[in-house]
Amino acid sequence: MRRLLNLLVAAMAATAVADSAVHAHGPLFSPAPETIWKGGTEITLGFHTEKATGAGNKEKAYEMSLEAEYGITADWEIGIEIPYAWKEENGGDAGGLGDIVLDTKYQFWKRDLPLAQYKAAAFLKTKLPTGDDDSTPRLGSGSTDVIAGLATGYESRRWYWFASGVYRANTEGAGGLEKGDKQFLSVVGGVRPVLSEYDEPDTVLMVELNWERAGRDELDGAGLANTGGWELFVSPVLWWTYGQIAIRGGVQIAIARALNGNQATSDYRARVEFVYHF
């Protein structure tokens, strides 16, 4: 009987952990501190599109991606993202495998409150040069790049907030071209309009403020004039969750910028993701 009770308690605890992870929410266009439970797997099918125009250029990009995350422990996960890209630029187009990304995240701090949590995590990503950088337009950067950052946040039954800082170090790719390093800062607020139960459909609304800055690109060590600068985006996001399935989507709209020289500027960016946990 004691063994049976222990098994029931363990099963209830595992279910509670799984439900908590499934119903956890985070930003769409910036990193979150959330990690999946030990032994858990998250599969994400994503679609991303963006458009930029100006300075005599017209650029469109579409990307389908398959991402898998696995929980080594309750605080440490590893993952991989495999993209398929299609790009159009000034009448030319190209499609194929994009740059694969390997990632890991470690949640180093968590504070539990009644029906709420504070969390913080560090993460590291490596972008591999798997996309074709000889095509026009290029599908990959031709370089191995490293992305690192910190993310923190608060989640309760009603309210959410998140903040993150990210640095992307780019290396030299084919043809002597090295894209400028990038920095990203984000703050996010969110609300659950209706306090649903775990076994009911759940909706969360968020608004992200995303700032990103790029250094000048260099060709054979010489800076390129019409590259680099910063842009600021406001990004409304919608989450819908039911059971082990989540759908999230949002749009990034540029509201301020200071770019060097003459460059195409962002008209919009949009992303939709379908997520499954098991």
C-alpha positions in Angstrom: 0.0 0.0 0.0 2.8 2.4 0.8 4.5 1.7 -2.5 1.2 2.3 -4.3 0.8 5.7 -2.5 4.3 6.7 -3.4 3.7 5.8 -7.1 0.5 7.9 -7.0 2.2 10.9 -5.5 5.1 10.6 -8.0 2.6 10.4 -10.9 0.7 13.5 -9.6 3.9 15.4 -9.3 5.0 14.5 -12.8 1.6 15.6 -14.2 1.8 18.9 -12.3 5.3 19.5 -13.8 4.1 18.6 -17.3 1.0 20.8 -17.0 3.1 23.7 -15.7 5.5 23.4 -18.6 2.8 23.1 -21.2 1.0 26.2 -19.8 4.1 28.2 -19.4 4.3 31.1 -21.9 7.1 33.3 -23.2 8.0 35.9 -25.8 7.9 35.0 -29.5 10.5 37.4 -30.9 12.9 37.3 -27.9 14.2 34.5 -25.6 12.4 33.2 -22.5 13.8 31.8 -19.3 11.6 28.7 -19.4 13.1 25.2 -19.7 11.2 22.0 -20.4 11.0 19.3 -17.7 13.5 16.5 -17.3 13.0 14.0 -20.1 10.5 16.2 -21.8 10.6 17.1 -25.5 9.2 20.1 -27.3 8.7 20.1 -31.1 8.1 23.4 -32.9 7.1 23.9 -36.5 7.5 27.6 -37.4 6.8 29.9 -40.3 8.5 33.3 -40.6 8.2 36.0 -43.2 9.7 39.5 -43.5 9.8 42.3 -46.0 12.2 45.3 -46.4 12.2 48.0 -49.0 14.1 51.2 -49.7 17.4 52.5 -51.2 16.5 50.9 -54.6 16.1 47.4 -52.9 13.1 45.1 -52.4 13.7 42.1 -50.2 11.3 39.3 -49.1 12.1 36.3 -47.1 10.1 33.2 -46.1 11.3 30.4 -43.8 9.9 27.2 -42.5 11.7 25.7 -39.5 11.6 22.5 -37.4 12.9 22.9 -33.9 13.4 20.2 -31.2 14.2 20.9 -27.5 15.0 18.1 -24.9 15.2 18.5 -21.2 18.4 16.9 -19.8 17.3 18.0 -16.3 14.5 20.3 -15.1 16.9 23.3 -15.5 19.0 22.3 -18.5 17.8 21.7 -22.1 19.5 21.3 -25.5 18.0 21.7 -29.0 18.4 22.0 -32.7 16.6 24.2 -35.3 16.6 23.2 -39.0 15.3 25.9 -41.4 14.2 25.9 -45.0 14.5 29.4 -46.5 13.1 31.1 -49.6 14.3 34.6 -50.5 13.5 37.2 -53.2 15.7 40.2 -53.8 15.5 42.7 -56.7 14.1 40.1 -59.1 16.3 37.2 -58.1 15.2 34.3 -55.9 16.7 31.2 -54.2 15.4 28.5 -51.9 16.9 25.7 -49.9 18.4 24.6 -46.5 19.2 27.6 -44.3 21.7 27.8 -41.5 21.2 25.1 -38.8 21.3 26.3 -35.2 22.4 24.2 -32.1 21.4 25.6 -28.7 21.5 25.0 -25.0 19.8 26.8 -22.1 20.3 26.6 -18.3 17.8 28.0 -15.8 20.0 29.1 -12.9 17.4 30.8 -10.7 13.8 30.2 -9.9 11.6 31.5 -7.1 8.2 30.0 -6.5 5.3 32.1 -5.2 1.6 31.2 -4.7 0.4 30.8 -8.4 3.5 32.6 -9.7 7.2 32.2 -10.5 10.3 34.3 -11.1 12.9 32.7 -13.4 16.2 33.5 -15.0 18.3 31.6 -17.5 21.5 31.8 -19.6 21.7 30.4 -23.1 24.2 29.7 -25.9 23.6 29.1 -29.6 25.9 28.1 -32.5 24.8 28.9 -36.0 26.4 26.6 -38.6 27.2 27.6 -42.2 24.8 25.0 -43.8 22.9 27.4 -46.0 24.1 28.2 -49.6 26.1 31.5 -49.5 26.9 31.4 -53.2 23.2 31.8 -54.3 21.7 35.1 -55.2 20.2 36.1 -52.8 22.3 34.2 -50.2 20.5 31.6 -48.1 23.2 31.4 -45.4 26.0 33.7 -44.0 28.8 31.3 -44.8 30.1 31.7 -41.3 29.9 30.0 -37.9 28.4 32.5 -35.5 27.9 32.4 -31.7 24.8 33.8 -29.9 24.8 34.2 -26.1 22.5 35.9 -23.7 20.4 36.1 -20.5 16.6 36.1 -20.0 14.5 36.6 -17.0 10.8 36.8 -16.3 7.7 36.6 -14.1 4.7 34.4 -14.7 1.4 34.4 -12.7 -2.1 33.4 -13.3 -2.9 36.8 -14.7 0.2 38.8 -15.5 3.6 38.2 -17.3 6.8 40.2 -17.8 10.1 39.3 -19.4 13.4 40.9 -20.2 16.5 39.7 -22.1 19.8 40.8 -23.5 21.6 39.0 -26.4 24.9 39.3 -28.2 25.6 37.7 -31.5 29.3 37.4 -32.6 29.6 36.9 -36.4 32.7 35.5 -38.0 34.1 35.9 -41.5 32.3 34.0 -44.2 33.1 33.1 -47.8 34.4 35.8 -50.1 35.9 37.7 -47.2 32.5 39.1 -46.0 32.0 39.4 -42.2 28.6 40.6 -41.0 28.6 43.1 -38.1 28.1 41.7 -34.6 24.6 42.3 -33.3 23.1 43.2 -29.9 19.4 42.6 -28.9 17.5 44.1 -25.9 13.8 43.2 -25.2 11.1 43.9 -22.6 7.8 42.2 -22.7 4.4 42.5 -20.9 1.5 40.1 -21.0 -1.9 39.3 -19.6 -4.3 36.4 -19.5 -7.7 38.0 -20.1 -9.7 35.0 -18.9 -8.4 32.8 -16.0 -9.0 29.3 -17.6 -8.3 26.0 -15.9 -5.6 23.6 -17.0 -8.0 21.4 -18.9 -9.6 24.3 -20.8 -8.3 26.3 -23.9 -6.1 29.2 -22.7 -5.3 32.5 -24.3 -2.5 35.0 -23.4 -1.8 38.4 -25.0 1.6 39.9 -25.0 3.4 43.0 -26.4 7.1 43.0 -27.0 9.5 45.9 -27.4 12.5 44.7 -29.3 15.7 46.8 -30.0 18.4 45.5 -32.2 21.7 47.0 -33.3 24.2 45.7 -35.9 27.8 46.8 -36.4 29.1 47.6 -39.9 29.7 44.7 -42.2 33.3 44.3 -43.4 34.7 43.0 -46.7 38.3 41.9 -46.6 38.7 44.0 -43.4 37.2 47.2 -44.8 33.9 48.6 -43.3 31.0 48.9 -45.7 29.2 52.3 -45.6 25.6 51.2 -46.1 25.5 48.7 -43.3 24.8 48.7 -39.6 22.7 50.8 -37.3 19.7 50.1 -35.1 15.9 49.5 -35.3 13.2 49.4 -32.6 10.1 47.2 -33.0 6.8 46.9 -31.2 5.5 43.3 -31.5 2.0 42.2 -30.5 1.8 38.4 -29.8 -1.1 36.0 -29.3 -0.8 32.6 -27.5 -3.4 29.9 -27.6 -2.9 26.7 -25.7 -4.9 23.5 -25.2 -3.5 20.4 -23.5 -0.1 19.6 -25.0 -0.6 21.8 -28.1 0.2 25.6 -28.4 -0.2 28.0 -31.3 1.5 31.4 -31.1 1.9 34.2 -33.6 2.8 37.8 -33.8 4.0 40.7 -36.0 7.0 43.0 -35.6 6.5 46.6 -36.7 9.4 49.0 -36.8 8.7 52.3 -34.9 12.1 53.9 -34.9 15.5 53.4 -36.6 18.9 54.9 -37.2 20.7 53.1 -40.0 24.0 53.9 -41.6 23.9 55.2 -45.2 21.3 54.0 -47.6 19.7 50.7 -46.7 16.4 48.9 -47.1 14.3 49.2 -44.0 12.0 46.7 -42.4 8.4 46.9 -43.4 7.2 44.0 -41.3 8.2 40.7 -39.8 5.7 38.0 -38.9 5.9 34.6 -37.3 3.5 31.7 -36.5 4.6 28.6 -34.5 2.8 25.3 -33.7 4.2 23.7 -30.6 3.8 20.1 -29.2 5.1 18.8 -25.8 5.5 15.2 -24.8 
